[in-house]
Every structure is written in C-alpha cells, then in structure tokens.
C-alpha cells in the first residue's frame, strides 16, 4: 500500500482518503492552490452579480458551474479544487466548505445560510495532530441542509433528506429522512 501512495501525488492521496502529515514533502503543493483560492475568494465575495459569483467559483474549483446553480456570497473555501456542484443547487450566504477531502453536492440540493461542510479532520493524539485526515462528504440529490448545520468528514446525506437547522451531522443520513440535534439523530421519515 505504501508503494502505491508514493506513486500518487498528494491530491490523489487526499481523494483516496489517505492521511497526510504536515511534513510530507508534497505538502507545499497545497499552499500554492490555497493562496490562489484566497485571492479568487476575495474577488468572489466582492462580486455584486450572481453570474460573476458563479464565474469566480468556477475558476476556484476548475470546472464551469451550471447556470442553474446559485451561490450567495460571502462563500468560503480553503482549497476549492475538490468541490463538485451539480445542477440547480442553491447555496445561501456565509457557507464554508473545507474540501481537501472532497465535497460532492448533487443536483437540486438546497443549502441554508452559515452551513459548514468539512471533509478534513486531524487525529486526537498530540504527536499526530498536524496530520490531515480527509473524509469525503457527499450530499445526494434533493437534500436540504438547514441554516447553521455542520456536516463532518466522511458523511453522506441521503437523497431527499433534510438536515435541521443547527444540526451537527457526524454519521451518514439515510435517504428520505429528517435529522436534527447535536449530534444529529433521525427525527422522522419523509413519506412522499
């Protein structure tokens, strides 16, 4: 397994979920992208037109975002290159996406204001704490994430599901359910 990771670049290793310590020789490659993202994020958050916001975010993530998708600034991301946005997605004000471990948002998803999605974590052990541990987040089609919710690394939100405002989601959410609380628990199933 270690031979395989030596052949992959750091970005492929993050996408595969491999933990990477801060002293990894390829770590400086991340800072090049982060610095570019910081600059473009300032431009995105100073845009006064939804089309310009979409264009700047497209530049950050490296893929053209469908014109049916709307992002309200301010919008925050630390990396940007590992965000995938579907069609007809709505992202409200002041959301933060930490995406080194990958964030995928499928079609028709609604994300309320001040939602935090993180695909990155660190070990608890002090000696390993500066290691970045990626965990992909997937938000399936038609999901609705309520205001101020936090989605933690490695979580999948099922199709048509609702995450209540203020919830802390630390495990997968089944399709067609409503979850809420800290930590989030199933409140009810969606019948239609």
N, C-alpha and C positions, 0 to 999 in steps of 0.2 A: 504493500500500500504506500509506503513512503517513497518508493521509486516513482510511482505514478504521480504523486504530488510534486516531486522535483521537476517533472516534465511539464506540468501545467503552470501557467502564470498565476499570479496572486488572485486575479479576478475570477478565473475559473475555479480556483480553490475555494474562494468565498461562495460562489454559486453552488458548489457541491457540498457546502456546509462544513468545510474544514476549518478548525480553529487555527488562527494565525497570530503568533506572538508579535509584539511591537518591534522586537529586534530582528524580525525576518528581513533578509537582505532586499526583498522586493517591496517592503512597506513604503518606501519613498514614492513609489508609483501612485499610491493612493493620494498623497498630498498634492500631486500635480493636478489630479482631477478635482479634488476638494477645493483648491484655490480657484480653479476655473469656475466651479459651481458657485462659490461665494460671489464672485464678480457678476455672473449671469443672474444670480438670485436678487442682487440689488437692482439690476435692470428690470427683472420680472416684477418685483414688488413696487417699483416706481411707475409701472405701466398704468395708463388710465383707460385702457380699452381691452375688452375680453379677448379679442383676436391677438393683440400684442402679448398678453399674458400667455396664451396658448402657444404662440410662436416662440417665446423665450423658454418656456418649459420644454418645448420640443427640442430646442437647442441644448438644454441641460441634459435631457435623457437620451438624446441622439437618435430619436425616432419622431417622425411627424405625428402629432396627436390629431385624431379625427376632429373635424369641426363641430361635431355634435357634443363634444366634451367641453365642460366649462369649469374653470378654476378661478375662484375669487382670491385675490391677494389680501393680506400677505400669505405667502406659501413658503414653507421652509423645507429644505432638504440638505443633507450633509454631503451627498455623493451624486445622486441623480441618475447615474448610468444604469442602475439596476431597478428602475421603476418601469412598470408596464401598465399602461392605461387603455382600457377598452373604449368602445363607443358609448355615447350617451351617458357618460359618467359626470357626476356633479360633485365638486369638492368646494365646500364653503370656506369662509375666512379663517385664517390663523391655524391651519393644519400643519403638522410637522411629520415628515416621512424620513426616517433614518433607514436607508435602503441598501447598505453594503451587502446584506444577506439576501436581498431580493424582495420586492413588493410587487405583487401582481393584483391588479384590480380589473375584474372582468366587466363586461357590458352592463349598462343600466344600474350601476351602483350609485347610491347617494351617500355622501359623507358630510356630516354636520360640522359646525364650527368647532375649532380648537381640538380636533381629533388628533391623537398621537399614534402613529404606527411605527414600531421599531422592529427591525429584522436583525438587530445586533444586541449582544449581551457580553458579559465578562464573567469569568469564574469567581467564586466567592473567596477562594484561597488567595491570601495576600501576595504570595510569591508568583502567582499566575494571573493576577488581576488585570494586567495590561494586555492580556491576550484577547483578541476579538473573536467572539464565537457567533458566527452567523446562523440565522434560522429564518428561512423564507416564510413570508406571510402571503396568504392567498385569500382574496375576498371574492367569493363566487358571485355569479350573475344575480342581479336584482336585490342584492343585500342593501340594508340601510344601517349606517353607523351613526348613532345619535351623538349630539353635542357633548364634547368633553370626554368621550370614551378613549380608552387606551388599549391598543392591541399589541401584545407582546410577541417576541420572536417565536417562530415555528408554528404559529396558529393559522388554521384555515377557518374562515367564516363561510358556512354553507349557503347554498343558493336560496334566495328569498328570505333569508333570516334577518332579524332585527337585533341590533345591539343597543340597549337602552342608554340614554344619556348618562354620562359619568361612570359607566361600567369599566371594569378592569378585566380584560379577557386574556387569560393565561393558558387556555386549552381550547381545542377545536370546538366549534359550534356546529351542531348538526343542521342540515337543511331544514327550512320551514319551521324555525323555532325563534322565540324571543328570549334573549338572555339579558340579565341585569345584575348589578351589585358588584361588590368588591370582596373576593373575586367573583366574576360573573357566573351565574347559575341559570339553568333553564327555568323560565317563568311560565311559559306556555308554548303550545304548538300552534302553528298557523294552519288553519284548515282549508283555506281556498287555494 
